Amino acid sequence: MKTLKTLSGIISPAALLALAIGCTTTTQTENMLSAAGFKAVPAVTPEQQAHLKTLPPHKITMAVRNGKPYYTFPDAAHKILYVGQEAQYQEYQKLRLQKQMAAEELNAAEINNGGAWGIWGSWEQGGRRVE
């Protein structure tokens, strides 16, 4: 019983963290979709709400309507479908790439500021001190 309590004490915070990270990621995606020009279309009918639940969660999918390609992203929790065309999708991809590059630059800056090398301290190299 004690093992079960301990295990449950570990799993619950981990599950909450995973849920929080998932929500943050979804919110960031929705913000980028909006910034790229995607329209937020509310699912107002029961049929629309049911359809939202059939779409792959947290993924942009292409759908053809009246012969035109559309890109959709479902937010079943808020009953919204984000819809864009090729131009909005390309802008979203551009924003995503910029965000990824900014994160990589931040990571590189942290590493260069000793983040990864701090554990080594300083050492001598060729008669001079290297930090």
N, C-alpha and C positions, 0 to 999 in steps of 0.2 A: 504494500500500500504506500509506504514511504517513497519507494522508487517511482511509483505512478505519479505521486504529488510532485516530486522533483522533476520528472520528465515533463509533466504538464506545465510546471513553472518555466521550463526552458522553451517548450514549443509555443506557448501562448505569446510571449514577447517576440519570438521569431516570426510567427504568423502575422502579428500586428505590423512588424517592420516590413515584411514582404508586401502586405496590403498597402501600407503607406507609400512605399516605393512605387508600387504599381499605380496608385492614384496620382502621385506626383508626375510620373512619366506620362500618364494619360493627359493630365492637365497641361503639361508642357507641349505635348503633341497637338492638343486642341488649340492652344495659344498660337503655335506656329501655323496650323491650318488656317486659323482666322486671319493671321497676319499675311498669309499668302493669298487671301481672297476667297477661301472656301466659304460657302454660305451654310449657316447653321439652320437646318430645317427641322422644326419640332415634329415629333411623331404624335399626332393628336387623336388618331383613330385607333381602336384596338387592333385593327389589321396592321397598321404601320408599326405599332409597338411590338406586335408579334414578329413582324418581319425583321425589326432591329435585332431581335434575339437570335435570328438565324444567321446573321452575318458574322464573319470571323472577328472576334473581339480584338481590339488594339491593332488592327491591320487596315491598311488602305487597300481597297479592292476596286477593280475597274468594272463598270457595267455599261452596257450599250443601251441607250434609250432613244427611240426615234432616229436610229442610225448614227447617233453621236456618242462618242465615248465620254463617260463621266467617271470621276474618282470619288469613292465614298469611304467615310470613316464613321462607324457607329459608336455612339455613346448611349448604350442601353440604360445605364444608371440614371442619366438625366433625360432620357427619351428624346435624343437629338441625333440627326444624321447630318454629318458634314459632307457637303457636295461641292465639287469643283470640276472644272474642265482641264484640258491639257495645260493651258497657261498657268492656272493656279497650282496644278500638280508640279510643274517645273519650278515654280517659285518656292513651293514647299521643299522640294529637294535641295534647292539652293540654300534656303534657310537652315535646313538640317545639316548640310555640309559645313556651313559657316559655324554652326554651334559645335559640331564635332571638332573642327579645326581649332576653335577657341579653347575647348576643353583640353585638347592635346598640347596647345601652347602653354596653358596654365600648368599642366602636368610637367612639361619640360622645364618650366621656370621653377617649379617646386623642387624638382630633382637637381637643377643647377644651383639652387640655393642651399644644397646640403641635405635635402630630404632623404635621399638614398645613401649618401656618403657619410652622413653625420655619425653613423655607428662606428666608422673607422677612425674617427678622431683625426689627428694630424700625423704625418710621418715625414721622414727625411727622404729626399730624392736628389741625388747628385750634389749633396752638400747643402742644399737649401730646403727649407721647410715648405711642405705642400699641405694645404688644407682643403 
